[in-house]
Amino acid sequence: MMYADDPSLVLSRAYVALNETRKIIKGKKDTISGDKFHVCGGKRKKDKDDYSLERQVTLALRSIRDIIKEDKSFFDDEDKLPAKKQMKKVLADSRAVLADLDTDAQKWDHSDDEDVDNLDGLIDDDDEDDAEEEEEEEEEEEEGDEEGDENEDEEEDDEEGDPDVAPEDDDEEGDEEDDEDGDEEGDDEE
């Protein structure tokens, strides 16, 4: 299977698809019908039946981003219903609103028969598994290299020749003796 369908990936896929769609339609005058505008939460005007697609895509993109960032929730904290029941209610309400788009020819949740798996080129599931295994091996090697580097640094810090090791006290005493000798020589000259 080329795509995983867990809920987090469904949201991220919708976000990416809407973001790219917005780039394509930005500045164009593509429109949606009044019925679709109403399903998007808009209030239709009497004499108007075309509304900006770009605006609806932008609003949908913002809404999904807010849900992902947890700035917007499907749940009402003040509602005493458990989260699972609230979620079922939200989804049922969405289905009811989308049912307004149903026609005799097509339902809102129709399924097309188009094979989309090959739109990215032929990808074999085995190739995908091999690529995942290679990535995991590389990550393990990098982690091992980082741990090895940390241990080497600790060993190097213990060596006397390292600049971060304090000099022995003998060198400091030698400097003081040189100063004293210099003063004595100066006394002899006077």
NUTI-77464 format. One record per residue (C-alpha): residue in one letter; residue number from 1; x negated, y, z negated. Coordinates in Angstrom, 2 decimals, always signed. Layout:
BEGIN
+---------+-----+---------+---------+---------+
! residuo ! num !       X !       Y !       Z !
+---------+-----+---------+---------+---------+
!       A ! NUM !       X !       Y !       Z !
...
+---------+-----+---------+---------+---------+
This chain:
BEGIN
+---------+-----+---------+---------+---------+
! residuo ! num !       X !       Y !       Z !
+---------+-----+---------+---------+---------+
!       M !   1 !   +0.00 !   +0.00 !   +0.00 !
!       M !   2 !   -1.47 !   +3.32 !   +1.04 !
!       Y !   3 !   +0.47 !   +5.47 !   -1.45 !
!       A !   4 !   +1.28 !   +4.98 !   -5.08 !
!       D !   5 !   +4.72 !   +6.18 !   -6.11 !
!       D !   6 !   +4.52 !   +6.78 !   -9.82 !
!       P !   7 !   +6.32 !   +9.97 !  -10.92 !
!       S !   8 !   +3.18 !  +12.04 !  -11.43 !
!       L !   9 !   +2.09 !  +11.38 !   -7.86 !
!       V !  10 !   +5.58 !  +12.08 !   -6.53 !
!       L !  11 !   +5.40 !  +15.54 !   -8.10 !
!       S !  12 !   +1.86 !  +16.21 !   -6.90 !
!       R !  13 !   +2.74 !  +15.00 !   -3.38 !
!       A !  14 !   +5.79 !  +17.29 !   -3.30 !
!       Y !  15 !   +3.64 !  +20.20 !   -4.49 !
!       V !  16 !   +0.95 !  +19.61 !   -1.85 !
!       A !  17 !   +3.53 !  +19.10 !   +0.91 !
!       L !  18 !   +5.44 !  +22.27 !   -0.02 !
!       N !  19 !   +2.23 !  +24.27 !   -0.31 !
!       E !  20 !   +1.08 !  +23.20 !   +3.15 !
!       T !  21 !   +4.57 !  +23.73 !   +4.59 !
!       R !  22 !   +4.59 !  +27.24 !   +3.18 !
!       K !  23 !   +1.30 !  +28.00 !   +4.96 !
!       I !  24 !   +2.78 !  +26.80 !   +8.26 !
!       I !  25 !   +6.04 !  +28.75 !   +8.03 !
!       K !  26 !   +4.65 !  +31.90 !   +6.34 !
!       G !  27 !   +5.70 !  +34.98 !   +8.26 !
!       K !  28 !   +7.95 !  +33.05 !  +10.62 !
!       K !  29 !  +11.68 !  +33.63 !  +10.71 !
!       D !  30 !  +12.76 !  +30.00 !  +10.17 !
!       T !  31 !  +16.12 !  +29.76 !   +8.46 !
!       I !  32 !  +18.41 !  +27.32 !   +6.71 !
!       S !  33 !  +22.20 !  +27.14 !   +6.82 !
!       G !  34 !  +24.48 !  +28.67 !   +4.22 !
!       D !  35 !  +25.34 !  +25.19 !   +2.93 !
!       K !  36 !  +21.67 !  +24.38 !   +2.32 !
!       F !  37 !  +21.14 !  +27.81 !   +0.79 !
!       H !  38 !  +24.02 !  +27.10 !   -1.62 !
!       V !  39 !  +22.52 !  +23.69 !   -2.53 !
!       C !  40 !  +19.24 !  +25.52 !   -3.30 !
!       G !  41 !  +21.14 !  +27.60 !   -5.87 !
!       G !  42 !  +21.82 !  +30.66 !   -3.74 !
!       K !  43 !  +25.10 !  +32.57 !   -3.64 !
!       R !  44 !  +26.32 !  +32.82 !   -0.07 !
!       K !  45 !  +27.51 !  +36.03 !   +1.47 !
!       K !  46 !  +30.74 !  +35.98 !   +3.48 !
!       D !  47 !  +29.35 !  +36.95 !   +6.87 !
!       K !  48 !  +25.93 !  +35.34 !   +6.61 !
!       D !  49 !  +24.98 !  +31.79 !   +7.55 !
!       D !  50 !  +21.20 !  +31.92 !   +7.88 !
!       Y !  51 !  +18.80 !  +32.30 !   +5.00 !
!       S !  52 !  +15.01 !  +32.36 !   +4.79 !
!       L !  53 !  +13.39 !  +28.92 !   +4.71 !
!       E !  54 !  +10.11 !  +30.48 !   +3.56 !
!       R !  55 !  +11.81 !  +31.95 !   +0.51 !
!       Q !  56 !  +13.33 !  +28.58 !   -0.48 !
!       V !  57 !  +10.03 !  +26.74 !   +0.04 !
!       T !  58 !   +8.22 !  +29.35 !   -2.06 !
!       L !  59 !  +10.81 !  +29.11 !   -4.85 !
!       A !  60 !  +10.67 !  +25.29 !   -4.76 !
!       L !  61 !   +6.87 !  +25.41 !   -4.91 !
!       R !  62 !   +6.97 !  +27.73 !   -7.92 !
!       S !  63 !   +9.53 !  +25.51 !   -9.66 !
!       I !  64 !   +7.49 !  +22.35 !   -9.17 !
!       R !  65 !   +4.34 !  +24.14 !  -10.32 !
!       D !  66 !   +6.18 !  +25.33 !  -13.47 !
!       I !  67 !   +7.39 !  +21.78 !  -14.18 !
!       I !  68 !   +3.87 !  +20.36 !  -13.73 !
!       K !  69 !   +2.41 !  +23.07 !  -15.99 !
!       E !  70 !   +5.20 !  +22.41 !  -18.50 !
!       D !  71 !   +6.43 !  +26.01 !  -18.26 !
!       K !  72 !   +9.82 !  +24.66 !  -17.14 !
!       S !  73 !  +11.50 !  +21.54 !  -18.43 !
!       F !  74 !  +14.20 !  +19.18 !  -17.27 !
!       F !  75 !  +15.29 !  +18.98 !  -20.88 !
!       D !  76 !  +17.17 !  +21.40 !  -23.09 !
!       D !  77 !  +15.69 !  +21.43 !  -26.59 !
!       E !  78 !  +19.00 !  +22.62 !  -28.04 !
!       D !  79 !  +20.95 !  +19.75 !  -26.46 !
!       K !  80 !  +21.44 !  +16.90 !  -28.92 !
!       L !  81 !  +21.38 !  +14.27 !  -26.17 !
!       P !  82 !  +18.21 !  +12.16 !  -26.04 !
!       A !  83 !  +15.76 !  +13.09 !  -23.28 !
!       K !  84 !  +16.57 !   +9.99 !  -21.22 !
!       K !  85 !  +20.29 !  +10.86 !  -21.12 !
!       Q !  86 !  +19.49 !  +14.49 !  -20.31 !
!       M !  87 !  +17.30 !  +13.35 !  -17.43 !
!       K !  88 !  +20.07 !  +11.10 !  -16.10 !
!       K !  89 !  +22.48 !  +14.06 !  -16.27 !
!       V !  90 !  +20.04 !  +16.34 !  -14.39 !
!       L !  91 !  +19.58 !  +13.73 !  -11.68 !
!       A !  92 !  +23.33 !  +13.07 !  -11.42 !
!       D !  93 !  +23.98 !  +16.81 !  -11.11 !
!       S !  94 !  +21.36 !  +17.04 !   -8.36 !
!       R !  95 !  +22.97 !  +14.18 !   -6.47 !
!       A !  96 !  +26.38 !  +15.83 !   -6.77 !
!       V !  97 !  +25.06 !  +19.14 !   -5.43 !
!       L !  98 !  +23.19 !  +17.44 !   -2.57 !
!       A !  99 !  +26.36 !  +15.52 !   -1.67 !
!       D ! 100 !  +27.68 !  +18.88 !   -0.38 !
!       L ! 101 !  +25.27 !  +18.39 !   +2.55 !
!       D ! 102 !  +26.86 !  +15.07 !   +3.54 !
!       T ! 103 !  +28.41 !  +14.93 !   +6.98 !
!       D ! 104 !  +30.20 !  +12.15 !   +8.83 !
!       A ! 105 !  +27.00 !  +11.54 !  +10.79 !
!       Q ! 106 !  +24.53 !  +11.60 !   +7.95 !
!       K ! 107 !  +24.33 !  +11.48 !   +4.16 !
!       W ! 108 !  +21.82 !  +13.60 !   +2.20 !
!       D ! 109 !  +19.95 !  +10.49 !   +1.06 !
!       H ! 110 !  +19.80 !   +8.79 !   +4.44 !
!       S ! 111 !  +16.76 !   +6.74 !   +5.16 !
!       D ! 112 !  +14.97 !   +7.04 !   +8.44 !
!       D ! 113 !  +13.23 !   +4.13 !  +10.08 !
!       E ! 114 !  +10.13 !   +6.08 !  +11.06 !
!       D ! 115 !   +6.92 !   +4.34 !  +10.06 !
!       V ! 116 !   +4.89 !   +7.05 !   +8.33 !
!       D ! 117 !   +2.08 !   +4.79 !   +7.06 !
!       N ! 118 !   +0.25 !   +5.02 !  +10.39 !
!       L ! 119 !   +0.48 !   +8.81 !  +10.75 !
!       D ! 120 !   -2.91 !   +9.13 !   +9.00 !
!       G ! 121 !   -4.43 !   +6.49 !  +11.26 !
!       L ! 122 !   -4.63 !   +2.78 !  +10.69 !
!       I ! 123 !   -5.72 !   +2.11 !   +7.14 !
!       D ! 124 !   -6.07 !   -1.42 !   +5.90 !
!       D ! 125 !   -5.18 !   -2.01 !   +2.25 !
!       D ! 126 !   -8.42 !   -4.02 !   +1.90 !
!       D ! 127 !  -10.44 !   -0.99 !   +3.07 !
!       E ! 128 !   -8.74 !   +1.14 !   +0.45 !
!       D ! 129 !   -9.49 !   -1.42 !   -2.29 !
!       D ! 130 !  -13.16 !   -1.57 !   -1.20 !
!       A ! 131 !  -13.43 !   +2.22 !   -1.31 !
!       E ! 132 !  -11.96 !   +2.30 !   -4.83 !
!       E ! 133 !  -14.43 !   -0.36 !   -6.00 !
!       E ! 134 !  -17.37 !   +1.60 !   -4.53 !
!       E ! 135 !  -16.22 !   +4.77 !   -6.29 !
!       E ! 136 !  -15.97 !   +2.92 !   -9.61 !
!       E ! 137 !  -19.46 !   +1.45 !   -9.17 !
!       E ! 138 !  -20.90 !   +4.89 !   -8.38 !
!       E ! 139 !  -19.25 !   +6.37 !  -11.46 !
!       E ! 140 !  -20.66 !   +3.58 !  -13.64 !
!       E ! 141 !  -24.15 !   +4.12 !  -12.19 !
!       E ! 142 !  -23.94 !   +7.88 !  -12.82 !
!       E ! 143 !  -22.85 !   +7.27 !  -16.42 !
!       G ! 144 !  -25.74 !   +4.84 !  -16.90 !
!       D ! 145 !  -28.21 !   +7.34 !  -15.41 !
!       E ! 146 !  -26.97 !  +10.10 !  -17.70 !
!       E ! 147 !  -27.36 !   +7.90 !  -20.79 !
!       G ! 148 !  -30.87 !   +6.89 !  -19.67 !
!       D ! 149 !  -31.85 !  +10.55 !  -19.18 !
!       E ! 150 !  -30.67 !  +11.42 !  -22.68 !
!       N ! 151 !  -32.78 !   +8.64 !  -24.22 !
!       E ! 152 !  -35.86 !   +9.70 !  -22.23 !
!       D ! 153 !  -35.47 !  +13.29 !  -23.45 !
!       E ! 154 !  -35.41 !  +12.12 !  -27.07 !
!       E ! 155 !  -38.62 !  +10.08 !  -26.60 !
!       E ! 156 !  -40.42 !  +12.98 !  -24.90 !
!       D ! 157 !  -39.57 !  +15.35 !  -27.76 !
!       D ! 158 !  -41.50 !  +13.14 !  -30.19 !
!       E ! 159 !  -44.84 !  +13.43 !  -28.35 !
!       E ! 160 !  -47.48 !  +15.81 !  -29.79 !
!       G ! 161 !  -48.35 !  +17.37 !  -26.44 !
!       D ! 162 !  -44.84 !  +18.76 !  -25.98 !
!       P ! 163 !  -44.61 !  +22.55 !  -26.26 !
!       D ! 164 !  -41.70 !  +22.27 !  -28.69 !
!       V ! 165 !  -43.86 !  +20.49 !  -31.28 !
!       A ! 166 !  -45.27 !  +22.93 !  -33.86 !
!       P ! 167 !  -49.07 !  +23.31 !  -33.90 !
!       E ! 168 !  -50.99 !  +21.85 !  -36.82 !
!       D ! 169 !  -52.11 !  +24.09 !  -39.68 !
!       D ! 170 !  -55.85 !  +23.61 !  -38.88 !
!       D ! 171 !  -55.62 !  +25.97 !  -35.89 !
!       E ! 172 !  -54.16 !  +28.78 !  -37.99 !
!       E ! 173 !  -56.91 !  +28.50 !  -40.63 !
!       G ! 174 !  -59.57 !  +28.67 !  -37.92 !
!       D ! 175 !  -58.18 !  +31.97 !  -36.69 !
!       E ! 176 !  -58.43 !  +33.49 !  -40.19 !
!       E ! 177 !  -62.07 !  +32.40 !  -40.56 !
!       D ! 178 !  -62.96 !  +34.09 !  -37.27 !
!       D ! 179 !  -61.47 !  +37.35 !  -38.50 !
!       E ! 180 !  -63.42 !  +37.16 !  -41.76 !
!       D ! 181 !  -66.65 !  +36.46 !  -39.89 !
!       G ! 182 !  -66.06 !  +39.45 !  -37.67 !
!       D ! 183 !  -65.62 !  +41.74 !  -40.67 !
!       E ! 184 !  -68.83 !  +40.49 !  -42.31 !
!       E ! 185 !  -70.81 !  +41.16 !  -39.15 !
!       G ! 186 !  -69.46 !  +44.69 !  -39.05 !
!       D ! 187 !  -70.57 !  +45.22 !  -42.67 !
!       D ! 188 !  -74.10 !  +44.11 !  -41.85 !
!       E ! 189 !  -74.41 !  +46.65 !  -39.04 !
!       E ! 190 !  -73.60 !  +49.64 !  -41.23 !
+---------+-----+---------+---------+---------+
